[in-house]
Amino acid sequence: MPPALPPALLLLLSYALGALPFAVWVGRLKGVDPRASGSKNPGATNVTRTAGLRWGLLTLLLDALKGAAAVWLLSGRGLGWAAAAGGLAVLGHCTSPLLSFRGGRGVATTGGALLALHLGLGLAAVLTWLLALLITRRAAWASLTLSVGVVLLSLSPDVPTPVQLFCAGAGALIAARHWEYVRALLGPARRAALPARPPARGRRGGGRGAERRR
C-alpha cells in the first residue's frame, strides 16, 4: 500500500480500478465487443457467451482481481477504509466513465473484494454462486441468489460491521443491475410471451360440434 497518499485519493483510485473495462478489452483480443452482442453486458458471462469460455474466465479473474486490489490499497488504513474501497471498486465496475458511465453487474468484482476483506465469507459467497448456477443453469439467477445470500451470510456474529455494510451495498447494487432481467422474467412481457390457451371444447367453443352444426 502506498502510505504517502491520503485515503481520499486512494478511494478515488479504488473507483478507477473498478472502472477498468476488462470485458471490453478482453473481447477485443478475440475480435468481439460484448456491448454489441449477446446480452450486451460488458461482463465475464457475456464474454464467455460471445468469445468463449477461456476468455470469459480471463475476464472473471481480472474483474475479481481489481476488487481485491482496491481492498489492498487501503488495507493498512483499517477495515472500514478497505471495505469502502471494495465498495467503490464495485461501483466503478457498474458505472465506468470509460463506458459512458455504464458497466457490468459487479458480481466478479464483489467476489474479489469480499475474498480480500473476509476470506471465509468470500469463499461461502463463491460456493453459493456456483451452487445456484449448477441448479438453475442461469448466471443471472446465480447472481441474484448471491445478492441475497451474501447479505444473509454476512449476518454471522463473527463478520465485522464494515464487511456487513459492504455486503449490503454490493448485494443491493447487484440486484439493481439485474432488475431488467427480473422484470423480463416476471413482468407483462413474460406473460405476453406465453402461448395462448386453446379454446375450451363444448357448446360455447368452436370445436368439432360447432363445425358439424354448420
JOZIWO-V617148 format. One record per helix or strand. SS is the DSSP state (A for helix, B for strand). FROM is the first residue (numbers start at 1). LEN is the number of residues. Records with the same first field share a line. If there is no record, write none. Layout:
SS->FROM-LEN + FROM-LEN
This chain:
A->7-12 + 22-9 + 44-8 + 53-21 + 75-3 + 79-16 + 97-3 + 107-11 + 119-18 + 139-15 + 161-17 + 179-8 + 188-6 + 208-6
B->96-1 + 102-1
